[in-house]
Structures are given as structure tokens and as C-alpha cells.
Amino acid sequence: MNRITLLAAAILCTICACAESIKVACVGNSITEGMRIENPAENAYPAQLGQLLGDAYQVGNFGKSGATLLRKGHMPYNKQPQYADALAFNPDILLIHLGVNDTDPRNWPNYDDEFIRDYIELINSFKEQNPAVRVIIAKLSPIGTAHRRFKTGTRDWRYQINDAIEAVATITGAELIDFGTPLVDYRNLIPDTLHPNIEGAGKLAYTAARAITGNYGGLRLPEIYQDGMILQRNKPLTIKGSANAGDKVTVKIGKQKATAIANNRGEWSVTLNPLKASKKETLTISTNDTTLKFQDVAIGEVWLASGQSNMEFQLRRSTTFGEDTIRATDPQLRLYNVRPRTHTDRVAWTEEEKDSVDRLMYFRPTKWQKADASNASDFSAVAWNFGRMLRDSLNIPVGIICNAVGGSGTEAWVDPEALERNVPDIFINWRTNDYLQDWVKGQIGRNCGKEGEHRHPYEPGYLFGAGIRPLGSYPIAGAIWYQGESNAHNIELHEQIFRLLVNSWREYWSNDSLPILTTQLSSLERPSWATFRDSQRRLALEIPGVEMAVSSDHGAHGDVHPRNKRPIGRRLGLLALNRVYGHDITAEGPVAISAKQTAPGEVTIKMANADGMTQNPTAFEVAEFDRYFFPANATVKGDEIIVKCNEISNPKYVRYGWQPYTDGNLTNSKGLPASTFKIKVQ
């Protein structure tokens, strides 16, 4: 039997005593009415809601196309016959989804201050007729970026209206649900940018049905919560899940106990005091009728490893595989290897594979595993070496979550709402526009076939929905990121999108300083890569909490996948140990601090991390005018590099390692290489 909220139960008992059904009035606009849906009497969201709720309920559709909540709007709902019909219906439950049409420039800019008052008056008009009416109000469903007014106000006004709807819920005590959440990762189900299709309407109906009944399938947690997992130490530990509305959830670990009540959206969250590192704990999460007990739980450091194929690159394919697997068995290094159901190889996908991708079911279910030669061999070589270094240095349990996808662009890993706020055009004709690299677009076509028929993991925002959101904000210490190959065609765009990735991940994990350690692209004969590497260097300097490991000394002339991954994992490990854990170690190669002209044709560069620098470094160039460079000779003097060029008497710029495949050899005593860089002469 379905669980229901106490209020719904009381209504049910009263109605059943009178042999009548519970009446649900769905008030709204064309989305409620079912515009552009075939046979809306059976397929609009209120009709599907009635099918989900069953015979105990009578659901009425009182949607009016074009209706505004605002009473001074261009089509006020309270002046439409559907409003009078809804009042006459005398509902026991009132479900309102209004506000989309209020984003029209005729409405919100003029009457925004009246929205909350008008909404309250609408609710009160139903309460006057039935003081016991249960009121549920919905935040707005998504509006597509291709909508003709999206960038001229609709995008921003939708967010403002959602804020106003939240205020209405607080003021009136109405229950709040969100019609944006079920569709935010399924923009394909809104084909005309505004009206969900039948499947999209079904998601709205499912959201409404769960809110009405309070039935969320009982106690549930994200799949990543399993026996053998590692939980983050030394920080307040927030655990989130779902349960039936009103259920009390109790969380226990060690001597700690915390409780929460699931809200009407089935959400609950508890925050535990920081836990110390340990190897074997039991986490118990329970409600009155369900207990989930997770055994062999370790407390330590948890990191996410993500990006594209060089992060996905498996340990068994690396040059050091044999040496690495000698020490692979380690029960306190635990791996969570998220692998795709189908790969983005140069093949056409089957219809079954396309269907899984369309439904956002791109990744296979997986399990936490204690590292051994078998599971390590299939794990990311970079991530495994990174985790191995943390284990050796911190001597506590370490967990690595890896969900990298070959060929994926940065934009695929960004929250789609962050993209729509900042680069909305990236969604418009996304398979053919210039935001995606030509190779990426070609691969999508090979996998999916005709444009527009199917989704793909390279779609902007897709992998955030398929690979980040399902983690349920599982607490992590930070992330390592190896990506950029699929964005090197547009450096300025990548700089914007990478910042969006950082911000959206930090917002998702509620951590404004979440460390993100990146890997600079290696050397390869692709024209834009030198400039891209320097861009990555500048991003790491400009964004607090972002660091960068250099990989250009391990590139391969014609292979985008260098096989020696151990140094890259270890360099990321050095950055983590120094920047995150405070170890007093050298974590990077020589870094240019300043440059000044010291003689005609001569520049002296001051360097940090300069101990033991290469005495005769190569790959330096100078220029009087940017982008017009000449080769230069360089010598080391203490912590300075003297760069000379006979062809330039008044040098204004110096750059290093600027060839796509660079022979730059500048390192320090720790063998750590300098990044590709360009510096202006002062």
C-alpha cells in the first residue's frame, strides 16, 4: 500500500466515508492543458497523473493556453472560464503550475511586484471555498534556449519567478514542488522549447503523483553508497537521500547519530561531525520500516577523476603496467570505476544503445572495489597512480571515483543550467554549430546517425546529468581533471566553459573552494595545442583552488594518448599533497615570475621553483610584437634565465615551449618540467 502524507490520509478517510474520490484540480497554462501533445485528454500531464493515482482520485485539467498568473498580465488566469470551472470543481487538492507566460515582456517587467500578491490571492480564492484544500505549487518547467525571447528576458525572468514562487510557498504554507528538476537533463523532451512531449508530460505527472501521495519508494540513497565505500574524513559529512514524505530518517556511524524528516519532495539530508580516518566502520541509515546497513566502510580521502580519454586510459595499456601491478593489491585503496554501457568509438550504435543514451542511462552500475591487479588494470592509469601516491604519503584509506569519457568536451560536464545562463546558444543546433569541434560532430554522427533523432554523451550538459548528478553530492576532497583535446579548436570559448565547470561543480558539492587539479595537454602535432597549453596555465593561475600538472614532456608526435601515465598521476599527487594537504614539498617545475630587458636583445626572467634548473634550456623565443617571434638562446644563472636573440634589439615578449610538439627541456632538481608559457617584458 502506498504511503501518503498525513493530510492526504485525512482527506482520503473523509472522502472514502462518503464513497467519493479525492478531487485534484490541475491549474495552469498550455503545459497543463497539453498543447502539442496528441490526444491531451489521455496524454497531458493531468491525465497521466490521474492514471498514476488510480480510482481513489479524480483529476481535473483546468489548464488555459497563454494564461498568466499576473492579474494585469496579457491573459490573466483568474479571468478565464477554466478558473471558474476549477472553483466549481471544489478540489480537495489544488496543484498550480503558472508563471511561464508571465516571462513575456508584456508582463514581468511591468508587474513583477504584484506576482506574489496575485499568487496568494489565487490560492486564497480556493481556500475561501474549501478551507481544507491542500495546496501544491510548482516551480516552472524549463524553457529552451532556442525560444525566441530566451536571451531578451525570459531566461532571467524565469529564475526570478521561481524565487517568487518559493516565497509564496513560505508565506502561504503551500507545498512546493519543482517541475524544472524532472526535465532539466531532458531538454530533448521539450521539442518546441516550451511544451513537454508525452514522455516529458509523464515526468511531470510522476513528480506530481509522488508529491500528492508522499510515496517516493521508501528509503533510498545514490548507488554509490555501498559496502566497502570510503567516506570523506575531517570535514562535516553531509549524506543525502530520499524517503517517503514525512518519514523520519536516522543515520548512525561510530558514536554519531543524526536524524532528518523527509520533506514533501522526498528529500532528506543530515550532516555529521567530521570523522577521523579509520579502516572499518558500519554506516546504518533507517526509517521505521527500512534499514540500510553498509559494512566495511572506511573513512579517508575521496577524489573524483574525470575528463576524456587520457583520464579514461586504462592502467593495462600504460608503459609501466607491469611495475605498477606489483603493488596493486591494497584493501585501503578503493576504486569506483564508472564505465559506459557503450563507447564513443568510430561505429554506429545499435538501437538498444541509442535508447539507453536517450534515457540518460549511459553508465553501467558499478561497485566499490578494493584495489588488486585485476580491477586496477581496468582503472584509469592516471587516477590509479594518483590514488597510489596519496595512499603512500597519507597512509590512510583513499577512494577514487572515475567517470571519464573518451572524446567528451568540457561543455558536456557542465550543469546545463549554468550553460543556459552563460552560453545559451551552445544548445541551439548543437550537433552542427561551431561550439563543438568538427571531429566531435563527426563522431556523434557516426554513433547516432541522423541529426536530431538521438542524444549523445558529447551533448552540452549531458554528462553532468548522466555522470555527476547521480553521485548525489557524495562528499569528496577534490577532483582531478584531464581534458581539453576536444576543446582546443576554440581557446577563448574553453576558457569560459572551464570556469563554468569549476563553478557548477563547486555549487553542486556546496564547496566554494573545491580543489580541481588539471592536467595540461601534452605535446602533439596539432597547431593550436601550444596556445591551448598556455591558456590552461593561465586558468590555473587565475582561478583559486585550480592547479595544473604539466605533461608536455611525455607527449607523442602522432598519438593523442601518450602511454606513460605514471608521471602524470604522480604530478597530480604532488599538487594534492602540497596544495590540499599542506606537505612541504616541491609540487611543480620552474615558473616564470617576471621578465625585464637587461641589454639590447637580452631578457632576464626571474623563476620560482628554480633549484637545479636545466643549464641550457631549449625552446625559448622572443618578440617585439606579439605573435612575431624569433628563436633565442637561453642560459641559467641561479634562479634566473638569460634569454638572448640577435634579431630582436627591443624584446617585449618571451615565450617557452610554444611548439605543438615541444622539445623544451626546462626542469628543476626534482625533474619537474616548466609549463609552456608566455611572459611580457617589463
VENDA-V174461 format. One record per backbone hydrogen bond with DSSP energy under -0.5 kcal/mol. CO is the residue of the C=O (numbers start at 1). NH is the residue of the N-H. If there is no record, write none. Layout:
CO|NH + CO|NH
//
This chain:
5|9 + 6|10 + 7|11 + 8|12 + 9|13 + 10|14 + 11|15 + 12|16 + 13|17 + 14|18 + 15|18 + 15|20 + 16|19 + 22|24 + 22|58 + 23|25 + 23|92 + 23|93 + 24|26 + 24|60 + 25|27 + 25|95 + 26|62 + 27|97 + 28|64 + 29|33 + 30|34 + 30|35 + 31|45 + 32|46 + 34|37 + 36|38 + 37|40 + 39|42 + 39|43 + 40|44 + 44|47 + 44|48 + 45|49 + 46|50 + 47|51 + 48|52 + 49|53 + 50|54 + 54|57 + 56|22 + 58|24 + 58|60 + 60|26 + 60|62 + 62|28 + 64|67 + 68|77 + 70|73 + 73|76 + 75|68 + 76|79 + 77|80 + 80|83 + 80|84 + 81|85 + 82|86 + 83|87 + 84|88 + 85|89 + 86|90 + 86|91 + 87|90 + 92|134 + 93|25 + 93|95 + 94|96 + 94|136 + 95|27 + 96|138 + 97|29 + 100|103 + 101|104 + 102|108 + 104|107 + 104|108 + 107|110 + 107|111 + 108|112 + 111|114 + 112|115 + 114|118 + 115|119 + 116|120 + 117|121 + 118|122 + 119|123 + 120|124 + 121|125 + 122|126 + 123|126 + 123|127 + 124|128 + 125|129 + 126|130 + 130|133 + 133|135 + 134|94 + 134|136 + 135|175 + 136|96 + 137|177 + 139|179 + 144|147 + 147|150 + 149|154 + 150|153 + 150|155 + 153|157 + 154|158 + 155|159 + 156|160 + 157|161 + 158|162 + 159|163 + 160|164 + 161|165 + 162|166 + 163|167 + 164|168 + 165|169 + 166|170 + 167|171 + 168|172 + 169|173 + 175|137 + 177|139 + 178|182 + 180|183 + 180|184 + 181|184 + 183|186 + 186|189 + 187|190 + 189|197 + 190|193 + 193|144 + 194|196 + 195|192 + 197|201 + 198|202 + 199|203 + 200|204 + 201|205 + 202|206 + 203|207 + 204|208 + 205|209 + 206|210 + 207|211 + 208|212 + 209|213 + 210|214 + 214|216 + 214|245 + 220|242 + 222|225 + 224|226 + 226|229 + 229|298 + 231|300 + 236|238 + 237|239 + 237|272 + 239|270 + 240|222 + 241|268 + 242|220 + 244|247 + 247|249 + 247|262 + 249|260 + 250|286 + 251|258 + 252|284 + 253|256 + 256|253 + 258|251 + 260|249 + 262|246 + 263|266 + 266|243 + 267|263 + 268|241 + 270|239 + 272|237 + 275|234 + 278|299 + 281|297 + 282|254 + 282|284 + 283|294 + 284|252 + 285|292 + 286|250 + 290|287 + 291|293 + 292|285 + 292|294 + 293|295 + 294|283 + 295|228 + 297|281 + 298|231 + 299|278 + 299|397 + 300|233 + 301|399 + 302|477 + 302|478 + 303|401 + 304|480 + 305|403 + 306|482 + 307|405 + 308|311 + 308|312 + 309|313 + 313|381 + 314|317 + 315|318 + 318|321 + 320|324 + 321|325 + 322|326 + 323|326 + 324|327 + 325|328 + 328|330 + 330|333 + 330|371 + 332|334 + 332|398 + 333|371 + 334|400 + 335|337 + 335|369 + 336|338 + 336|402 + 337|339 + 339|364 + 343|345 + 345|347 + 350|354 + 351|355 + 352|356 + 353|357 + 354|358 + 355|359 + 356|361 + 357|360 + 360|362 + 362|341 + 362|342 + 367|337 + 369|335 + 371|330 + 372|376 + 373|377 + 374|378 + 376|315 + 376|379 + 377|316 + 379|315 + 380|384 + 381|385 + 382|386 + 383|387 + 384|388 + 385|389 + 386|390 + 387|391 + 388|392 + 389|393 + 390|394 + 390|395 + 391|395 + 397|301 + 398|334 + 399|303 + 400|336 + 400|402 + 401|305 + 402|338 + 405|408 + 409|412 + 409|413 + 410|413 + 411|414 + 411|461 + 412|463 + 412|464 + 415|418 + 415|419 + 416|420 + 417|421 + 418|422 + 419|423 + 423|426 + 424|427 + 425|428 + 427|430 + 429|432 + 429|433 + 433|436 + 437|441 + 438|442 + 439|443 + 440|444 + 441|445 + 442|446 + 443|447 + 444|448 + 445|449 + 447|349 + 450|453 + 450|454 + 456|459 + 459|462 + 461|465 + 462|466 + 463|467 + 463|468 + 464|468 + 464|469 + 468|471 + 469|472 + 471|474 + 477|515 + 478|304 + 479|517 + 480|306 + 481|519 + 482|308 + 484|487 + 484|488 + 485|488 + 486|437 + 487|490 + 490|494 + 491|495 + 492|496 + 493|497 + 494|498 + 495|499 + 496|500 + 497|501 + 498|502 + 499|503 + 500|504 + 501|505 + 502|506 + 503|507 + 504|508 + 505|509 + 506|511 + 507|510 + 511|514 + 515|479 + 516|518 + 516|547 + 517|481 + 518|520 + 518|549 + 523|556 + 524|526 + 526|529 + 528|532 + 529|533 + 530|534 + 531|535 + 532|536 + 533|537 + 534|538 + 535|539 + 536|540 + 537|541 + 538|542 + 539|543 + 542|544 + 543|546 + 545|516 + 545|547 + 547|518 + 549|520 + 551|554 + 552|555 + 556|559 + 557|525 + 558|560 + 559|556 + 560|562 + 563|319 + 563|565 + 565|569 + 566|570 + 567|571 + 568|572 + 569|573 + 570|574 + 571|575 + 572|576 + 573|577 + 574|578 + 575|579 + 575|580 + 576|580 + 576|581 + 577|583 + 578|582 + 583|585 + 585|587 + 590|675 + 591|608 + 594|606 + 595|682 + 596|604 + 599|602 + 601|645 + 602|598 + 602|599 + 603|605 + 603|643 + 604|596 + 604|606 + 605|641 + 606|593 + 606|594 + 608|591 + 610|613 + 611|669 + 614|617 + 615|636 + 619|657 + 619|658 + 620|632 + 621|655 + 622|630 + 623|652 + 623|653 + 625|628 + 628|625 + 630|622 + 632|620 + 633|644 + 635|642 + 637|640 + 639|607 + 640|637 + 641|605 + 641|643 + 642|635 + 643|603 + 644|633 + 645|648 + 647|649 + 649|601 + 652|681 + 653|623 + 654|679 + 655|621 + 656|677 + 660|524 + 660|662 + 665|667 + 666|674 + 667|614 + 668|671 + 672|590 + 672|668 + 673|589 + 677|656 + 679|654
//
